[in-house]
């Protein structure tokens, strides 16, 4: 299932990805630091929601209370909960 997540308080505006069960694939960021975000997407390709959260949740960008990586962790959790009806 394709999922689109509108980010908050970061340079990227949106994160798109596919979720099947708890596995995340085809991650793309709209906006933000292109090279870094492509690298993050490649590194977590095929990981589960839990694996992505363990690696990225809580990462901050400067003085912001979040980052694009943290937003990805939030996005995959939200998508997972919505697909499970929670």
Secondary structure, DSSP 8 states (H G I E B T S, - for coil): -EEEEE--SSSEEEEEEEEETTEEEEEEEEES-HHHHHHHHHHHTT-BHHHHHHHHTT---TTSS--HHHHHHHHHHHHHHHHTT-
